[in-house]
Amino acid sequence: MIEAFSGDRLLQNLVLSLIDAGATAFVETGTWWGYTSGWVATMRPLVPVLTCDIMKDFLEGARWALSPHVRLFNTSGEQFIELMVSQVGDLPIFFLDAHWLAYWPLQDELKAIAANYTEAIIIVHDLYVPFCEAYHYDVYHGVALDMNLIHAAILAKAYHDYLVYFPTPPDIKAGYAVIFQDTEPAGLCLTDRYVEWDGELQEVID
């Protein structure tokens, strides 16, 4: 059975905790069949949940499964992020999971968040975690999804202040990074299950 966030209980709990701590919306790029957005909408029905996909077939399939509370958009991630500025409040969570077709929008999505939002929480899924190669990560056209891409898109530009955390439990299947943009994990103790990125860039040889 396919579950929200690929069944990652740590990530599920983190997202709920971030919402409970004040995050104002959940914004997903890469709807697929809607498992993740549907779960967030069910668990926190008062929080706006918005998701996009460029594949109409996925959206039509998700539409039947999702509650009306979830808003679906047929557009690319970076355009979607720019359009949502007035609808997601002051501290949205962005779950960036749209990376599997010819156009890889991740860096443009990150740039759109940096350009249009002050405070944000960004979760980049399927990312190479430097200290745990056992976690799944994506590779496109010979380029690994790693911190080099994120650094080139936003961190090196110093648009904002950033804190980056990686998961540490051995039972996580897919790697990811949690990026706090001009904000902090207020009231959340992440250090027992996450480790803060030390800023070192490491080339991935796949």
N, C-alpha and C positions, 0 to 999 in steps of 0.2 A: 504493500500500500504506500502510495506517495503522500508525504506529509509536508506541512509548512516548513520552509527553510531546510528541506531535504531531511526532515526528522531530527534536526539538531536541537536538542532540548536546551542546551546552554544558550544558543542564539534566540530561541523562542522566549526563554525567560528574560534575557537581556532586553529584547524589544518591549516586552510588557513592562519591565521595570523602568525603561526610559520613558514610556508613555505615562506611567504612574508618577514619574518625577517631573513631568511638565512638557514633554514633547507634544506638539500641537497637531501633527498629522503623520500618516504613514504613506509614503510615495514610492511606488515600485516601478522600475523599468524592466520590462520583460515579463509579461503576465503569464505566459504559457497557458496552463489550464486554470490558473487562479487559485491554486492551493494556498499559497502564502497570504495573499491579500484577503482571501475568504476567511482564513483562520484569524488574522488580526482583527477583521471586522466583527467576527463572532465573539472574540475574547474582549474586545474594547469597542463596543458598538457606538459610543459617543464621540469617538475620534474619527475625523475624516480619513477615508482610505481611498487612494487614487492610484490607478495602475495603467500602464500603456504597453502596447505591443504593435509592431508593424505588420504582424500576420493576422489578417482578418479571421481566418479559420480558428485560430486560438481564441480570439476574443469572442467569437460566436459560441464556441464550446464553453468558455468560462462564463458567459452571460447566463446560461441556463443553470449553472451551479452556484453562482454568487447571489447574495442578497442585493436588493436595490441600494443598500447603503454603500456598496462599492461602486465607484465611478470608473468606467473603462474608456480608454481613448485609443484610437487607431492612428498612432503617430510614432515617430522616432523619439528616443529618450531625451536627447538634448533639446529638441523643440518642445516636448512635453514639459520639461523642467522650467523652461523660460515662460511657458503659458500659465503655470500654476502659481506664480508668485503671490497673487492676491487671494489665493484660495487655501493656503496651507498654514497660515499663522506665522508666528515668530520663531518657532523652533521645530521645523519638520525633520522627520527621519527619512532619508533617501536610501532605499535598498536597490543597489545597482546590480542587476542580474541579466541585463540584455546584451549578451555577448556570445553569439554563435553563428551569425550570418556573415556575408562578405564584408559589410560595413560594420566596423567595431566602434560603437559610439562612446565607449567609456571615457576616453580623455575629453571629448567634447561635452559629455555629461558633467564631468568634474569641473570643467571650465565654466559651464553654464551655472552651476551651483555657486562657484566662487564669484562670478560676475553679478549674480542677481539676488543673492541671499547674504545676510550678515551672519547670523548664527544658524548652524545646521549640524545634524548628525548624519554621517555618511557611512553606509556599510557596503563594502565592495566584496562581492561573493566570488568564490572559486579562485582565490588569490594564492599565490605562492607565499607560504610562511617560512621565513629564513631558517628557523631552527627546527622545523618539522616537515621534512620532505614527504612524509607519509600522507599528509593531507592532499586531497585532490586539488589541482589547479589547472586552469585552462591555458592553452597555447593556440595562437592564431597566426597563420602565415609565418610560422617559425618564431614568433615573438611570445614570450611567456607573460602571463598576467602577473606582474610583480610590482614591487615598490618603485622600481625604476620608472614605470609608466605613470604612476601616481605622482611621483616626485617631479617628473618633467611637466605634467599637466598643471599642477597647482602648488606643490610644496616649494619648489625652487623659485616660484614667482613672488612669494611672500605677500600674496593678496590678503591673507588672514593669518592668525595664529592657529596652529594645528597641534592636536594631540592624537597619536595613533596607537591603537592597541591590537594585539594579536591574541587569539585563543590559545590555551595551553593544554587542555585535557587530551589524553591520548585517544579518546573514543570519537573525536570529531572527524567526519569523513571529508568535508570540503573546507579548505582554508578560507579565511576572510580577514579583512581589517575593519576596525571600527574607528572612524575618524571624527573627532570633535573639532568643528570649525568655529572659532571665536566663542567657544563655550567649554564647559568642563562636565565630567560625569557627576554632577551635583548629587550628594547624598548616596551615591552608589560606590560600593567597595569592589573595584574590579581586580585588585591585585592578587586575589586568591585564585582566580580562574583566567586572568588575562595578564599579559606582560606588555609594558609600554615599549614601543619601537625606539631604538637607540639612535636612529638617524643614519645608520650605516647602510649603504647601498650594496647589493650583492647580485652579481650577474647570474642568471639562471641558465645553465647549459642543459637543454632538454635532449 
